[in-house]
Amino acid sequence: MSVIMVLRLDGDPAALERFAAAEPELMDGIAEAGKALGCTRHMFAAGNGEVIVIDEWPDEAGFHQFFATQPDTHRLVEAAGATEPPRMTFYRRLETPGQF
């Protein structure tokens, strides 16, 4: 059963968007590294002063391996102007009718 990982980061969503637009190869490289370790879904979202990353992984261990071995993810945290370390929460995916 897969897990949903939600990473919350206090920072500037616009600054992260500018960084991502200026570094598409870096962003694609990070995504490919995640796929290689089992990530099946990945997206960013933003709120007022917060960036959220939402991933789906086969298990927590896969995400932790990815995060520990990808120094470029730390560049994203810095680019967003993070004021605190990222906060990660894992959720068990529920299999229910009506999903899409």
MOLIN-V189146 format. One record per run of one state. SS is the DSSP state (alpha for helix, beta for strand, coil for the rest). FROM is the first residue (numbers start at 1). TO is the last residue. If there is no record, write none. Layout:
ss={SS,SS}
from={FROM,FROM}
to={TO,TO}
This chain:
ss={coil,beta,coil,alpha,coil,alpha,coil,beta,coil,beta,coil,alpha,coil,alpha,coil,beta,coil}
from={1,3,11,13,23,24,37,41,48,50,58,60,70,71,80,87,93}
to={2,10,12,22,23,36,40,47,49,57,59,69,70,79,86,92,100}
